Structures are given as structure tokens and as C-alpha cells.
Amino acid sequence: MTPKSESVFLNVPFDRHYTKLFQALVYTVHECGFIARCALDGDDGSQTRFEKLLELIHECPLGIHDLSRTTLDRTNRLPRFNMPLELGVFLGAKYYGGEEQGLKSCLILERDRHRYQKFCSDIAGQDIRAHHNRISDAIAATRNWLQAARQGRHFPTAGTIERHYLRFRPDLEKMCRRLGDRVGSLTFIDYRTYLTGWIEENVA
């Protein structure tokens, strides 16, 4: 497994409408040589969700924070603030967590570049990247940020990663069928295992 120093915390929605972006982000992180981690990483009943998030944020020097789903829930008509909360914890760790935590770097994603100003204007001045709900834009933003965070290392181009990802998707379906699984029923850890094995075998 990639060492913790190369771990990327994914602070993103886990709803079905975001699945295509989430899976593309996880794939991109791994093809670039890092390991994706998120709240779905384990199942320790002795920890509260927030304790687990604090531990993940402490262990991961890099973080991707997608604020594009800070919208009203259809059921209770209230906004979802989990992502801004976790971004705030990550930024707080960077500024108040000592020398090691001070090395943190994060990518902030939005659907449209300036939409965040309507609900979280305090992060004005941060470099927000827009993915427009498109896989290609999400892959490019992630790859380019990781390259900037780890200068001196070789990274495949965003176009190359996207081509590999589009090859991986049908292969994932085939692997799942062969093993009696369905892509939609894979846990995060299952998905991460499948894609890391595929990258090892198919990406030079």
C-alpha cells in the first residue's frame, strides 16, 4: 500500500448522482501513484463518524474537497454542510496543526467556479476548480493539482488518464461478472482493490 505520506483524503458526496465523478476521482488519484481514502475506508464501530474523519484528515497530507452538492435536500429542504465542515477541519489542521500538518495541500472543486461565493464566501481567494459535472474536467483538475503538489515526479497527462479510465470501466464490469459481483454493489474498498489491480496490469 502507498505510504500515508501519499494518501489523498476525498471529502465528496456519496450519493448515486455523484458516483461517476467519485469513481473517476479515485481512479485518477491511484493512476497518479497515490492512495485514495475517505469516510468509507473502514468500518470501526468504536469510532464516531467525526472521529474517523479527524483521523483521516490528520493522516492525509493531501485532500480533495468537492462543494458542488451543497444544495437543498429534496426530502427536508435543508442544505448539506458536511463537505464545507470537513474542508474547514482540513484548513484548520493546516494552519494550527504544527509543522507536519502545515504541509497539507488541497484541491477545492465546485460545479461552477464562482458558485461557492453564494454560500461560503469566506474561502474567496482560494483557487477553486470547476468540474461542470464532467469526468474529463474532474480528472484534469485532480491530475494537475497532484502534479503541482509533488513537483519533480512524472505524471501521465490528463488525456492519458481519461483514456485509461474509459478502458477500465468496461473491464471492471467484466471482472465483476466473472466473480459474481455487480459494480453497483462494490464497497469503496472493493472498488479500490479492483482498480489498483487493473492499473498494475494495464498501465505501464
ROSE-4610 file (N, C-alpha, C; in Angstrom, 1 decimal, always signed):
// ROSE-4610
residu = [M/M/M/T/T/T/P/P/P/K/K/K/S/S/S/E/E/E/S/S/S/V/V/V/F/F/F/L/L/L/N/N/N/V/V/V/P/P/P/F/F/F/D/D/D/R/R/R/H/H/H/Y/Y/Y/T/T/T/K/K/K/L/L/L/F/F/F/Q/Q/Q/A/A/A/L/L/L/V/V/V/Y/Y/Y/T/T/T/V/V/V/H/H/H/E/E/E/C/C/C/G/G/G/F/F/F/I/I/I/A/A/A/R/R/R/C/C/C/A/A/A/L/L/L/D/D/D/G/G/G/D/D/D/D/D/D/G/G/G/S/S/S/Q/Q/Q/T/T/T/R/R/R/F/F/F/E/E/E/K/K/K/L/L/L/L/L/L/E/E/E/L/L/L/I/I/I/H/H/H/E/E/E/C/C/C/P/P/P/L/L/L/G/G/G/I/I/I/H/H/H/D/D/D/L/L/L/S/S/S/R/R/R/T/T/T/T/T/T/L/L/L/D/D/D/R/R/R/T/T/T/N/N/N/R/R/R/L/L/L/P/P/P/R/R/R/F/F/F/N/N/N/M/M/M/P/P/P/L/L/L/E/E/E/L/L/L/G/G/G/V/V/V/F/F/F/L/L/L/G/G/G/A/A/A/K/K/K/Y/Y/Y/Y/Y/Y/G/G/G/G/G/G/E/E/E/E/E/E/Q/Q/Q/G/G/G/L/L/L/K/K/K/S/S/S/C/C/C/L/L/L/I/I/I/L/L/L/E/E/E/R/R/R/D/D/D/R/R/R/H/H/H/R/R/R/Y/Y/Y/Q/Q/Q/K/K/K/F/F/F/C/C/C/S/S/S/D/D/D/I/I/I/A/A/A/G/G/G/Q/Q/Q/D/D/D/I/I/I/R/R/R/A/A/A/H/H/H/H/H/H/N/N/N/R/R/R/I/I/I/S/S/S/D/D/D/A/A/A/I/I/I/A/A/A/A/A/A/T/T/T/R/R/R/N/N/N/W/W/W/L/L/L/Q/Q/Q/A/A/A/A/A/A/R/R/R/Q/Q/Q/G/G/G/R/R/R/H/H/H/F/F/F/P/P/P/T/T/T/A/A/A/G/G/G/T/T/T/I/I/I/E/E/E/R/R/R/H/H/H/Y/Y/Y/L/L/L/R/R/R/F/F/F/R/R/R/P/P/P/D/D/D/L/L/L/E/E/E/K/K/K/M/M/M/C/C/C/R/R/R/R/R/R/L/L/L/G/G/G/D/D/D/R/R/R/V/V/V/G/G/G/S/S/S/L/L/L/T/T/T/F/F/F/I/I/I/D/D/D/Y/Y/Y/R/R/R/T/T/T/Y/Y/Y/L/L/L/T/T/T/G/G/G/W/W/W/I/I/I/E/E/E/E/E/E/N/N/N/V/V/V/A/A/A]
num = [1/1/1/2/2/2/3/3/3/4/4/4/5/5/5/6/6/6/7/7/7/8/8/8/9/9/9/10/10/10/11/11/11/12/12/12/13/13/13/14/14/14/15/15/15/16/16/16/17/17/17/18/18/18/19/19/19/20/20/20/21/21/21/22/22/22/23/23/23/24/24/24/25/25/25/26/26/26/27/27/27/28/28/28/29/29/29/30/30/30/31/31/31/32/32/32/33/33/33/34/34/34/35/35/35/36/36/36/37/37/37/38/38/38/39/39/39/40/40/40/41/41/41/42/42/42/43/43/43/44/44/44/45/45/45/46/46/46/47/47/47/48/48/48/49/49/49/50/50/50/51/51/51/52/52/52/53/53/53/54/54/54/55/55/55/56/56/56/57/57/57/58/58/58/59/59/59/60/60/60/61/61/61/62/62/62/63/63/63/64/64/64/65/65/65/66/66/66/67/67/67/68/68/68/69/69/69/70/70/70/71/71/71/72/72/72/73/73/73/74/74/74/75/75/75/76/76/76/77/77/77/78/78/78/79/79/79/80/80/80/81/81/81/82/82/82/83/83/83/84/84/84/85/85/85/86/86/86/87/87/87/88/88/88/89/89/89/90/90/90/91/91/91/92/92/92/93/93/93/94/94/94/95/95/95/96/96/96/97/97/97/98/98/98/99/99/99/100/100/100/101/101/101/102/102/102/103/103/103/104/104/104/105/105/105/106/106/106/107/107/107/108/108/108/109/109/109/110/110/110/111/111/111/112/112/112/113/113/113/114/114/114/115/115/115/116/116/116/117/117/117/118/118/118/119/119/119/120/120/120/121/121/121/122/122/122/123/123/123/124/124/124/125/125/125/126/126/126/127/127/127/128/128/128/129/129/129/130/130/130/131/131/131/132/132/132/133/133/133/134/134/134/135/135/135/136/136/136/137/137/137/138/138/138/139/139/139/140/140/140/141/141/141/142/142/142/143/143/143/144/144/144/145/145/145/146/146/146/147/147/147/148/148/148/149/149/149/150/150/150/151/151/151/152/152/152/153/153/153/154/154/154/155/155/155/156/156/156/157/157/157/158/158/158/159/159/159/160/160/160/161/161/161/162/162/162/163/163/163/164/164/164/165/165/165/166/166/166/167/167/167/168/168/168/169/169/169/170/170/170/171/171/171/172/172/172/173/173/173/174/174/174/175/175/175/176/176/176/177/177/177/178/178/178/179/179/179/180/180/180/181/181/181/182/182/182/183/183/183/184/184/184/185/185/185/186/186/186/187/187/187/188/188/188/189/189/189/190/190/190/191/191/191/192/192/192/193/193/193/194/194/194/195/195/195/196/196/196/197/197/197/198/198/198/199/199/199/200/200/200/201/201/201/202/202/202/203/203/203/204/204/204]
x = [+0.8/+0.0/+0.9/+0.4/+1.1/+1.2/+2.4/+2.6/+1.6/+1.3/+0.4/+0.8/+2.1/+2.5/+2.0/+1.5/+1.0/-0.5/-1.2/-2.6/-3.4/-4.5/-5.4/-6.7/-7.1/-8.5/-9.5/-10.5/-11.6/-12.8/-13.1/-14.3/-15.3/-16.1/-17.0/-18.4/-19.4/-20.7/-20.6/-21.5/-21.5/-22.9/-23.7/-24.9/-24.8/-25.8/-25.7/-25.5/-26.0/-25.8/-24.4/-23.6/-22.2/-21.2/-21.8/-20.9/-19.9/-20.4/-19.5/-18.3/-18.5/-17.3/-16.5/-17.1/-16.4/-15.4/-15.9/-15.1/-14.0/-14.3/-13.2/-12.1/-12.5/-11.5/-10.6/-11.3/-10.5/-9.5/-10.0/-9.1/-7.9/-8.2/-7.1/-6.1/-6.5/-5.6/-4.6/-5.2/-4.4/-3.4/-3.9/-3.0/-1.9/-2.1/-1.0/-0.1/-0.3/+0.6/+0.3/-0.9/-1.3/-2.4/-2.9/-4.0/-5.1/-6.3/-7.5/-8.1/-8.4/-9.0/-10.2/-11.2/-12.4/-13.1/-14.3/-15.1/-15.5/-15.5/-15.9/-14.8/-13.6/-12.4/-12.4/-13.2/-13.3/-14.6/-14.7/-16.0/-15.7/-15.2/-14.8/-16.0/-16.8/-17.9/-17.6/-16.3/-15.9/-15.7/-15.7/-15.4/-16.7/-16.9/-18.0/-17.5/-18.4/-18.1/-17.1/-17.3/-16.5/-15.1/-15.0/-13.7/-12.9/-13.6/-12.9/-12.4/-13.2/-12.8/-11.6/-11.6/-10.5/-9.2/-9.3/-8.1/-7.7/-8.6/-8.2/-7.6/-8.1/-7.6/-6.2/-6.0/-4.7/-3.6/-4.1/-3.1/-2.9/-3.7/-3.6/-3.1/-1.9/-1.4/-2.1/-2.8/-3.5/-5.0/-5.8/-7.2/-8.0/-9.0/-9.9/-11.2/-11.7/-13.0/-13.9/-15.0/-16.0/-17.2/-17.4/-18.5/-19.7/-19.7/-20.8/-22.2/-22.2/-23.5/-24.0/-23.6/-24.1/-25.4/-26.4/-27.7/-28.8/-30.0/-31.2/-31.5/-31.6/-32.1/-33.5/-33.9/-35.2/-36.3/-35.8/-36.7/-37.0/-36.0/-36.2/-36.0/-35.6/-35.3/-34.3/-33.3/-32.2/-30.9/-29.9/-28.6/-27.8/-26.8/-25.9/-24.5/-24.1/-22.9/-21.8/-21.9/-20.8/-19.5/-19.6/-18.3/-17.7/-18.4/-17.8/-17.2/-17.9/-17.4/-16.0/-15.9/-14.7/-13.6/-13.9/-12.9/-12.4/-13.3/-12.9/-11.9/-12.2/-11.3/-9.9/-9.9/-8.7/-7.8/-8.5/-7.8/-7.3/-8.1/-7.7/-6.5/-6.5/-5.3/-4.0/-4.2/-3.0/-2.5/-3.3/-2.9/-2.6/-3.1/-2.9/-2.3/-2.0/-1.6/-0.1/+0.7/+2.1/+2.8/+4.1/+4.9/+4.5/+4.3/+3.9/+2.6/+1.6/+0.2/+0.3/+1.2/+1.3/+1.7/+2.1/+2.5/+1.3/+0.1/-1.1/-1.3/-1.9/-2.4/-3.7/-4.6/-5.9/-6.4/-7.3/-8.0/-9.4/-9.9/-11.4/-12.1/-13.1/-13.8/-15.2/-15.8/-17.1/-17.7/-19.0/-19.7/-19.3/-19.5/-19.1/-18.2/-17.3/-16.1/-16.5/-17.6/-17.9/-19.2/-19.7/-21.0/-20.8/-19.6/-19.4/-19.5/-19.3/-19.4/-20.8/-21.8/-23.1/-23.4/-22.6/-22.8/-21.6/-20.4/-19.2/-18.2/-18.5/-17.7/-16.4/-16.3/-15.0/-13.8/-14.1/-13.0/-12.6/-13.2/-12.8/-11.3/-10.6/-9.2/-8.5/-9.3/-8.8/-8.9/-8.1/-8.1/-9.1/-10.3/-11.4/-11.4/-11.5/-11.6/-13.0/-13.5/-14.8/-14.8/-15.6/-15.7/-16.9/-17.9/-19.0/-19.8/-19.6/-20.2/-19.7/-18.5/-17.9/-16.6/-16.6/-15.4/-14.1/-14.1/-12.8/-12.3/-13.2/-12.7/-12.3/-13.0/-12.6/-11.2/-11.0/-9.7/-8.6/-8.8/-7.8/-7.4/-8.5/-8.2/-7.4/-7.8/-7.1/-5.6/-5.5/-4.1/-3.2/-3.7/-2.9/-2.5/-3.5/-3.2/-2.2/-2.3/-1.3/+0.1/+0.2/+1.5/+2.1/+1.3/+1.8/+2.2/+1.5/+1.8/+3.0/+3.4/+4.5/+5.4/+5.9/+6.8/+8.0/+8.5/+9.7/+9.3/+8.1/+7.6/+7.0/+7.0/+6.4/+4.9/+4.0/+2.6/+2.1/+1.2/+0.6/-0.3/-0.5/-1.3/-2.8/-3.6/-5.0/-5.7/-5.3/-6.0/-5.6/-4.4/-4.0/-4.8/-4.9/-5.6/-7.1/-7.7/-9.1/-9.2/-8.3/-8.4/-8.3/-7.3/-7.2/-8.4/-9.0/-10.2/-11.4/-11.5/-12.6/-12.4/-11.2/-10.9/-11.2/-10.9/-11.0/-12.5/-13.4/-14.8/-15.4/-15.3/-15.9/-15.2/-13.8/-13.1/-13.6/-13.9/-14.4/-15.7/-16.6/-17.9/-17.6/-16.6/-16.3/-15.7/-14.8/-14.2/-15.3/-16.2/-17.3/-18.2/-18.6/-19.4/-18.7/-17.4/-16.6/-16.6/-16.6/-16.5/-17.9/-18.9/-20.3/-20.6/-19.9/-20.2/-20.9/-21.5/-22.0/-21.3/-21.0/-20.3/-21.0/-22.3/-23.1/-23.1/-22.7/-22.8/-21.4/-20.3/-19.0/-18.8/-18.2/-17.8/-16.7/-16.4/-15.3/-13.9/-13.7/-12.5/-12.5/-13.6/-13.7/-13.2/-13.8/-13.6/-12.1/-11.5/-10.1/-9.2/-9.6/-8.8/-8.9/-10.1/-10.2/-9.3/-9.4/-8.7/-7.2/-6.8/-5.3/-4.7/-5.5/-5.0/-5.0/-6.0/-6.1/-5.0/-4.7/-3.6/-2.3/-2.1/-0.8/-0.6/-1.7/-1.6/-1.7/-2.3/-2.6/-2.0/-1.4/-0.8/+0.7/+1.5/+2.9/+3.5]
y = [-1.2/+0.0/+1.2/+2.3/+3.6/+4.1/+4.7/+5.2/+6.3/+6.6/+7.6/+9.0/+9.2/+10.5/+10.7/+9.7/+9.8/+9.5/+9.7/+9.5/+10.8/+10.6/+11.7/+11.5/+12.5/+12.4/+13.0/+12.2/+12.6/+13.0/+14.3/+14.8/+15.2/+14.2/+14.3/+13.7/+14.0/+13.3/+11.8/+11.1/+9.6/+9.2/+10.2/+9.8/+9.3/+8.6/+7.9/+8.9/+10.1/+11.1/+11.5/+11.3/+11.8/+10.6/+9.4/+8.2/+8.3/+8.7/+8.7/+9.6/+10.8/+11.7/+11.0/+10.5/+9.9/+8.8/+7.9/+6.8/+7.3/+8.3/+8.9/+9.5/+10.2/+10.8/+9.8/+8.7/+7.7/+7.1/+6.8/+6.2/+7.1/+8.4/+9.4/+9.4/+9.5/+9.5/+8.3/+7.1/+5.9/+5.8/+6.3/+6.2/+7.2/+8.2/+9.2/+8.7/+7.5/+7.0/+7.2/+7.7/+8.0/+6.9/+7.0/+6.2/+7.0/+6.7/+7.5/+6.9/+7.9/+7.5/+8.4/+7.8/+8.6/+8.0/+8.5/+8.0/+6.6/+6.1/+4.7/+3.7/+4.2/+3.4/+2.2/+2.3/+1.2/+1.1/+0.2/+0.0/-0.3/+0.7/+0.6/+1.1/+0.2/+0.6/+1.4/+1.3/+2.0/+3.5/+3.9/+5.3/+6.0/+7.3/+8.0/+8.5/+8.9/+9.3/+10.5/+11.4/+12.6/+12.2/+11.3/+10.9/+10.2/+9.5/+8.8/+9.9/+10.9/+12.0/+12.7/+13.0/+13.7/+12.9/+11.5/+10.7/+10.7/+10.6/+10.6/+11.9/+13.0/+14.3/+14.5/+13.9/+14.0/+13.2/+12.0/+11.1/+11.5/+12.3/+12.6/+14.0/+14.1/+15.4/+16.1/+15.4/+15.9/+15.7/+16.6/+16.5/+17.1/+16.3/+16.8/+17.1/+18.3/+18.8/+19.3/+18.6/+18.9/+19.6/+20.8/+21.6/+21.7/+20.9/+21.0/+20.5/+19.8/+19.3/+20.0/+21.2/+22.0/+22.6/+21.8/+22.2/+21.7/+22.1/+21.7/+20.3/+19.5/+18.1/+18.1/+17.2/+17.1/+16.7/+16.0/+15.5/+16.5/+17.1/+18.0/+19.5/+19.8/+21.1/+21.9/+21.2/+21.8/+21.5/+22.4/+22.3/+21.2/+20.7/+19.6/+20.3/+20.4/+21.1/+20.2/+18.9/+18.0/+18.4/+18.7/+18.9/+20.3/+21.4/+22.6/+22.4/+21.6/+21.4/+20.6/+19.6/+18.8/+19.6/+20.5/+21.4/+22.3/+22.8/+23.7/+23.0/+21.8/+21.0/+20.8/+20.5/+20.3/+21.6/+22.7/+24.0/+24.4/+24.1/+24.3/+23.5/+22.2/+21.4/+22.0/+22.5/+23.0/+24.3/+25.1/+26.4/+26.3/+25.3/+25.2/+23.9/+23.0/+21.6/+21.4/+22.4/+22.2/+22.0/+21.7/+21.8/+20.7/+19.5/+18.4/+18.7/+19.1/+19.4/+20.6/+21.5/+22.7/+22.5/+21.2/+20.9/+20.4/+20.4/+20.0/+20.8/+20.2/+20.8/+20.3/+21.2/+20.7/+21.2/+20.5/+20.9/+21.1/+22.3/+22.5/+22.5/+21.7/+21.5/+22.1/+22.6/+23.1/+22.7/+22.8/+22.5/+23.7/+24.9/+26.1/+26.9/+27.6/+28.1/+29.1/+30.0/+31.0/+30.8/+29.6/+29.3/+29.3/+28.9/+28.8/+30.2/+31.3/+32.6/+32.9/+32.2/+32.4/+31.8/+30.8/+30.1/+30.0/+30.3/+30.1/+31.2/+32.4/+33.5/+33.6/+33.0/+33.1/+32.4/+31.5/+30.9/+31.6/+32.8/+33.7/+33.9/+33.8/+33.8/+32.5/+31.4/+30.1/+29.8/+28.9/+28.5/+27.4/+27.8/+26.8/+26.3/+25.0/+24.4/+23.9/+24.1/+23.7/+22.4/+21.5/+20.2/+20.1/+21.1/+21.1/+19.8/+18.9/+17.6/+16.7/+17.0/+16.2/+15.5/+14.2/+13.4/+13.9/+14.4/+14.9/+16.1/+17.0/+18.2/+17.8/+16.8/+16.3/+15.7/+14.8/+14.1/+15.2/+16.1/+17.1/+18.0/+18.4/+19.2/+18.4/+17.2/+16.4/+16.1/+15.7/+15.4/+16.6/+17.7/+18.9/+19.4/+19.3/+19.6/+18.7/+17.4/+16.5/+16.7/+17.0/+17.4/+18.6/+19.6/+20.8/+20.5/+19.6/+19.3/+18.4/+17.7/+16.8/+17.0/+18.2/+18.6/+17.8/+17.5/+16.7/+15.2/+14.8/+13.5/+13.5/+12.3/+12.2/+11.8/+12.5/+12.2/+12.0/+11.0/+10.9/+12.1/+12.4/+13.6/+13.3/+14.3/+14.2/+13.3/+13.6/+12.9/+11.4/+11.1/+9.7/+9.0/+9.7/+9.1/+8.8/+9.8/+9.6/+8.4/+8.3/+7.1/+5.8/+5.8/+4.6/+4.3/+5.3/+5.2/+4.6/+5.1/+4.7/+3.2/+2.8/+1.4/+0.5/+1.1/+0.4/+0.1/+1.0/+0.8/-0.4/-0.7/-2.0/-3.2/-3.1/-4.2/-4.5/-3.4/-3.6/-4.4/-4.0/-4.8/-6.3/-6.5/-7.9/-8.7/-8.0/-8.6/-8.9/-8.0/-8.2/-9.4/-9.5/-10.6/-11.9/-11.9/-13.2/-13.6/-12.7/-13.1/-13.0/-12.8/-12.8/-11.6/-10.5/-9.2/-8.3/-7.2/-6.1/-4.8/-4.0/-2.7/-1.9/-1.9/-1.1/-1.5/-2.8/-3.3/-3.3/-2.9/-2.9/-1.8/-2.2/-1.2/-0.4/+0.7/+1.6/+0.8/-0.1/-0.9/-1.9/-2.5/-3.4/-2.7/-1.5/-0.7/-0.4/+0.1/+0.5/-0.7/-1.9/-3.1/-3.5/-3.5/-3.8/-2.8/-1.5/-0.6/-0.6/-0.8/-0.9/-2.1/-3.2/-4.4/-4.2/-3.5/-3.2/-2.3/-1.3/-0.3/-1.1/-1.9/-2.7/-3.5/-4.1/-5.0/-4.3/-3.1/-2.5/-1.1/-0.5/+0.8/+0.7/+1.0/+0.8/+1.9]
z = [+0.0/+0.0/+0.0/-0.7/-0.7/+0.7/+1.1/+2.4/+2.7/+4.0/+4.4/+3.8/+3.6/+3.1/+1.7/+1.0/-0.3/-0.3/+0.8/+0.9/+0.6/-0.1/-0.5/+0.1/+0.9/+1.6/+0.6/+0.4/-0.5/+0.3/+0.3/+1.0/-0.1/-0.4/-1.5/-1.2/-2.0/-1.7/-2.0/-1.4/-1.7/-2.3/-2.7/-3.3/-4.7/-5.2/-6.5/-7.7/-7.5/-8.6/-8.8/-7.7/-7.8/-8.1/-8.2/-8.3/-9.5/-10.6/-11.8/-11.5/-10.9/-10.6/-9.5/-8.4/-7.3/-7.8/-8.7/-9.2/-10.1/-10.8/-11.7/-10.9/-9.8/-8.9/-8.2/-7.7/-7.1/-8.1/-9.3/-10.3/-10.6/-10.8/-11.1/-10.0/-8.8/-7.6/-7.7/-8.0/-8.0/-9.2/-10.4/-11.5/-11.4/-10.6/-10.4/-9.3/-8.7/-7.7/-6.3/-6.0/-4.6/-4.2/-3.0/-2.5/-2.0/-2.5/-2.1/-0.8/+0.1/+1.3/+1.6/+2.3/+2.6/+3.8/+4.1/+5.2/+5.1/+3.8/+3.5/+3.7/+4.2/+4.2/+5.1/+6.2/+7.1/+7.8/+8.8/+9.5/+10.9/+11.6/+13.1/+13.9/+14.5/+15.3/+16.5/+16.9/+18.2/+17.9/+16.6/+16.3/+15.9/+16.3/+15.6/+14.3/+13.4/+12.1/+12.1/+13.0/+13.1/+13.6/+14.5/+15.0/+13.8/+13.0/+11.9/+10.9/+10.7/+9.7/+10.3/+11.6/+12.2/+12.0/+12.2/+12.0/+10.5/+9.6/+8.2/+7.8/+8.2/+7.9/+8.5/+9.7/+10.3/+9.5/+9.0/+8.3/+6.9/+6.3/+4.8/+4.6/+4.0/+3.7/+2.5/+1.7/+0.6/+0.7/+0.2/+0.3/-0.9/-1.4/-2.4/-1.8/-1.9/-1.3/-2.4/-2.6/-3.6/-2.9/-3.2/-2.6/-3.5/-4.6/-5.6/-5.2/-4.1/-3.6/-2.4/-2.1/-1.0/-1.5/-1.6/-2.1/-1.1/-1.4/-0.5/-0.8/+0.3/+0.2/-0.2/-1.1/-1.6/-0.5/+0.5/+1.5/+2.5/+3.1/+4.2/+3.9/+2.6/+2.2/+3.0/+3.4/+4.2/+3.4/+3.5/+2.8/+3.4/+2.6/+3.1/+3.4/+4.7/+5.0/+5.4/+5.2/+5.6/+4.9/+3.6/+2.8/+3.3/+3.4/+3.9/+5.3/+6.2/+7.5/+7.4/+6.6/+6.6/+5.9/+4.9/+4.4/+5.5/+6.3/+7.4/+8.4/+8.7/+9.6/+8.9/+7.6/+6.9/+6.9/+6.6/+6.6/+8.0/+9.0/+10.4/+10.8/+10.3/+10.6/+10.0/+8.8/+8.0/+8.8/+9.3/+9.9/+11.4/+12.1/+13.5/+14.0/+13.0/+13.4/+13.5/+13.5/+13.6/+12.3/+12.4/+11.1/+10.1/+10.5/+9.6/+8.9/+9.7/+9.2/+8.3/+8.6/+7.8/+6.3/+6.0/+4.6/+3.8/+4.4/+3.7/+2.5/+1.5/+0.3/-0.1/-0.6/-1.0/-2.3/-3.0/-4.2/-3.8/-4.1/-3.9/-5.2/-5.3/-6.5/-6.4/-7.4/-7.5/-8.8/-8.9/-10.2/-11.2/-10.7/-11.5/-10.6/-11.2/-10.5/-9.4/-9.7/-8.7/-7.9/-8.0/-7.3/-5.8/-5.3/-3.9/-3.2/-3.9/-3.3/-2.7/-3.2/-2.7/-1.4/-1.0/+0.3/+1.2/+0.7/+1.5/+1.1/+1.2/+0.7/+1.5/+2.6/+3.4/+2.7/+1.8/+1.1/-0.2/-0.4/-1.5/-1.5/-2.6/-2.7/-2.8/-2.4/-2.7/-4.2/-4.7/-6.1/-6.3/-6.7/-6.9/-8.3/-8.5/-9.8/-10.1/-11.3/-11.7/-12.5/-12.2/-12.9/-13.8/-13.7/-14.5/-14.6/-13.6/-13.6/-14.7/-15.2/-16.3/-15.8/-16.2/-15.7/-16.2/-17.5/-18.1/-17.3/-16.9/-16.1/-14.7/-14.1/-12.7/-12.8/-13.8/-13.9/-14.1/-15.0/-15.3/-14.1/-13.4/-12.2/-11.1/-10.9/-9.9/-10.3/-11.6/-12.1/-12.0/-12.4/-12.4/-11.0/-10.1/-8.7/-8.1/-8.3/-7.8/-8.3/-9.6/-10.2/-9.5/-9.3/-8.6/-7.2/-6.5/-5.1/-5.0/-6.0/-6.0/-7.2/-7.3/-8.4/-8.5/-9.7/-9.9/-10.2/-10.0/-10.3/-11.7/-12.4/-13.7/-13.5/-14.2/-14.2/-15.6/-15.8/-17.1/-17.4/-18.6/-18.9/-18.6/-18.4/-18.1/-19.2/-20.4/-21.5/-21.5/-21.1/-21.0/-19.9/-18.7/-17.6/-18.0/-18.7/-19.1/-20.0/-21.0/-21.9/-21.1/-20.2/-19.4/-18.6/-18.0/-17.2/-18.0/-19.2/-20.1/-20.5/-20.6/-20.8/-19.6/-18.4/-17.2/-16.9/-17.2/-16.8/-17.4/-18.7/-19.2/-18.7/-18.4/-17.9/-16.4/-15.7/-14.3/-14.4/-15.3/-15.5/-15.7/-16.6/-16.9/-15.7/-15.0/-13.8/-12.8/-12.6/-11.6/-12.0/-13.3/-13.7/-13.6/-13.8/-13.7/-12.3/-11.3/-9.9/-9.2/-10.0/-9.4/-8.7/-9.0/-8.3/-9.3/-8.8/-9.6/-9.2/-10.2/-9.9/-8.9/-9.0/-8.2/-6.7/-6.5/-5.1/-4.5/-5.2/-4.7/-3.5/-2.5/-1.5/-2.0/-1.3/-1.7/-1.7/-0.7/-0.6/-1.8/-2.1/-3.3/-4.5/-4.7/-5.9/-6.0/-4.9/-4.9/-5.2/-4.7/-4.9/-6.4/-7.0/-8.4/-9.3/-9.0/-9.9/-9.7/-8.5/-8.3/-9.0/-9.0/-9.7/-11.2/-11.7/-13.1/-13.6/-12.8/-13.1/-13.2/-12.2/-12.2/-13.4/-13.9/-15.1/-16.4/-16.5/-17.8/-18.1/-17.0/-17.2/-17.0/-18.0/-18.0/-17.0]
